[in-house]
């Protein structure tokens, strides 16, 4: 069974990732359904650390945001690289 994150640095890194994702994809808060979806991903990352499924779903979500025009290709790539880093550093 997956455990919640306990390391304060990992919790801070995960929260920063999701805060940055919201700020990049919806700076004007014009997408009312975006934040609840991102918060669901945040909950999974914070409470079920190490789930590869969450990383894969987030990667697909990033692609969807890019296709919809909410993220540029560069932003999507940078956020995807941060996902890989999060996995390597134990917060995802």
C-alpha positions as CSV (number, residue, x, y, z in Angstrom):
1,X,0.0,0.0,0.0
2,X,1.2,3.5,-0.8
3,X,2.1,5.9,2.0
4,X,1.6,9.6,2.3
5,X,4.6,11.8,1.8
6,X,6.4,12.6,5.1
7,X,9.5,14.4,4.1
8,X,8.8,18.2,4.3
9,X,11.1,18.9,1.3
10,X,9.2,16.4,-0.8
11,X,5.8,17.9,0.3
12,X,7.0,21.4,-0.5
13,X,8.3,20.2,-4.0
14,X,5.0,18.5,-4.8
15,X,3.0,21.5,-3.7
16,X,5.2,23.8,-5.8
17,X,4.8,21.7,-8.8
18,X,1.0,21.8,-8.7
19,X,0.9,25.5,-7.8
20,X,3.2,26.2,-10.8
21,X,1.0,24.0,-13.1
22,X,-2.1,25.9,-12.1
23,X,-0.3,29.3,-12.6
24,X,1.0,28.3,-16.0
25,X,-2.1,26.7,-17.4
26,X,-4.7,29.1,-16.1
27,X,-3.1,32.4,-15.0
28,X,-6.4,34.2,-15.3
29,X,-8.5,31.6,-13.5
30,X,-10.6,31.3,-16.7
31,X,-10.8,27.4,-16.6
32,X,-13.1,26.5,-13.7
33,X,-12.6,22.8,-14.1
34,X,-8.8,22.9,-14.2
35,X,-8.1,23.6,-10.5
36,X,-10.3,20.7,-9.1
37,X,-8.6,18.3,-11.4
38,X,-5.1,19.5,-10.5
39,X,-6.1,19.3,-6.8
40,X,-7.1,15.7,-7.3
41,X,-3.6,15.0,-8.7
42,X,-2.1,16.9,-5.8
43,X,-4.0,14.7,-3.3
44,X,-2.8,11.5,-5.0
45,X,0.8,12.7,-5.0
46,X,0.7,13.8,-1.4
47,X,-1.2,10.8,0.0
48,X,-0.2,7.9,-2.2
49,X,3.4,8.6,-2.9
50,X,5.1,6.4,-5.5
51,X,2.2,5.6,-7.7
52,X,3.4,5.3,-11.2
53,X,-0.2,5.6,-12.4
54,X,-0.4,9.1,-11.1
55,X,2.8,10.1,-13.0
56,X,1.4,8.6,-16.2
57,X,-2.0,10.3,-15.8
58,X,-0.3,13.6,-15.1
59,X,1.8,13.2,-18.3
60,X,-1.4,12.6,-20.3
61,X,-3.0,15.6,-18.6
62,X,0.0,17.8,-19.6
63,X,-0.4,16.7,-23.2
64,X,-4.1,17.5,-23.1
65,X,-3.3,20.9,-21.7
66,X,-0.9,21.5,-24.6
67,X,-3.3,20.3,-27.2
68,X,-6.0,22.5,-25.8
69,X,-3.6,25.5,-25.9
70,X,-3.4,26.0,-22.1
71,X,0.3,25.2,-22.2
72,X,2.9,25.8,-24.9
73,X,5.1,22.9,-26.0
74,X,8.0,24.3,-24.0
75,X,5.9,24.6,-20.9
76,X,4.6,21.1,-21.3
77,X,8.1,19.7,-21.8
78,X,9.4,21.6,-18.7
79,X,6.5,20.3,-16.5
80,X,7.0,16.8,-17.9
81,X,10.7,17.0,-17.0
82,X,9.8,18.1,-13.5
83,X,7.5,15.0,-13.2
84,X,10.5,12.8,-14.0
85,X,12.6,14.8,-11.4
86,X,9.8,14.3,-8.9
87,X,9.8,10.6,-9.4
88,X,13.6,10.5,-9.0
89,X,13.4,12.7,-5.8
90,X,10.6,10.7,-4.2
91,X,7.7,13.0,-4.2
92,X,5.8,11.3,-7.1
